[in-house]
Amino acid sequence: MKRPLSVTIIYWLVILLTVWSGLRLLTFYLWQDTLVEFIKRPGPFYLISSAGFWFIISLFLIWSTWTRKRWIRYVLIGTGTALTIWFWFDKLLLQHSQVNLFFLVLLNVFLLILLSVCVLLPNTKIYLTQREAHDR
């Protein structure tokens, strides 16, 4: 079966999460001396560990989606929700930076709706639950 557009969009969302987390992890690792000197709260350990956590989760999502695990649809929704909660917790409570909150809210809602629609489409369910002929 040819891969539906919704599954391709899911792949791209997960790949973007992986690249974003990987770049954060690499940046925090390479600049840890500067972070120790200038960032007191939440601290470099939190920054490196959170980036590493999301990087590992995103690699797991890539593998699970690629191998068409039956439960991946639920994990994608749960991960999107958890990432949203963590993002806003981090942005509002731990970082006191001046950002365009309206834009962030719109982008976050758009991405959550896009992920939910793509995951819940019938074609996505059929594609992710169907095994290839040689896998049976």
N, C-alpha and C positions, 0 to 999 in steps of 0.2 A: 504494500500500500504506500502510495506517495505521501510524504509528510505534509500535513496541513499547515497553512500559514500561521494558525494560532500556536502550533508547536514551535515553529521557527521563531515567532515573537517571544515565546517563553525561553527558548535557547538564548536569544540575544539579551533578554533581561538578566538571565543568570550569568552570562558572560560579562555583561557590564558590571554586575555586582562583584564578580571575581576580579576583574581588572581594577575596579575602585578599591577593593579591600587589599589587593596585592600592592598597589601603589601606595596606599596608606601605610601598610606594614613596612615596605621598603623605605619609605621616607622617614617614618618614625625611627626605624633602626639606624639609618645613616645619620640622622640628625639628633640622636639621643643625647649627646653631650650638650648641645644647644638647648634642647628641651629641658634637661635637668637644671640648667642655669636660669632659664627664663620662665618656664611654666611650672608653677607651684601646685596648681589645682587643675585638673584631676591628676596630673602627674604622668610621666612617660610610661610607667608600667601599665597603667590603665589604657593609654593610647595604643601601645604595642599589643597588649593582650586582646583588646577589643578588635583591632584590625586583624590579628591572627585568627581569632574566633570566627569572624565573618568570612575570612578567606577559606578556612577549612570547611565551613558550612557550605560555601558556594561551590567548592570543588566536589563535595558530596552531592550537591544538587545537580551539577553537570553530569556526574557519573550515573546518578539515579535516573535522570531524565533520558540519558543516552541509552541506558540498558532497559528502559521502559518498565520500571518497577510499578506494580499495580497501585501502590500507596503514594506515589509521587505527587499526585494532584493535591492530596490533603496536606502533604509536607510543604508544597509550594505556597499554599494559602497560609498555613501556620507560620512559615518563615517570613512571608511578606508582612504578616501582622506583627510578628516579633521584631522584625527589622524596623518597622514603623514606630513601635513603642520605644525601642532602644534609641532610635534617631531623635525622637522628640524629647525623651528623657535627657539624653546627652546634650542636645541643642539648648534646651530651656533651663535645665538645672545645673549642668556642669560647666557649660561654656557660656560666658557672658559676653557674647559678641553681637555686634550690630549687623543683623541680616535682614533681608527682605522677607519677612514672615509670610506675607500674602502670596508671594511667588512660591515659597517652599510648600505652603499648604496646597496650593493648586497643583503643583508638580506631584506632591505626594498622593493626593486624591486621584489624579489622573493615572499614575502608575499602579495604584492599588486596584482601580477599576479595570484598567487594561489587563493586569494579571488575573483578576477574578474572572473576567469575561473569557479570556483565552483558556483558562483552566477548566471552566464550567461548560464550554461548548461541547456538544455531542461528538463532533469529529475528533476533538482532543481526547476524549474518554476512549473512543474506539481505537484510536491510534496507539495510545499509551497502554491499553490493556490487551491489544492484539499482539500475538507473538509471530515472528517470522516462521516460515514453513520449516526451516532447518533447526529451529529452536525447540520444536515440539517433540 
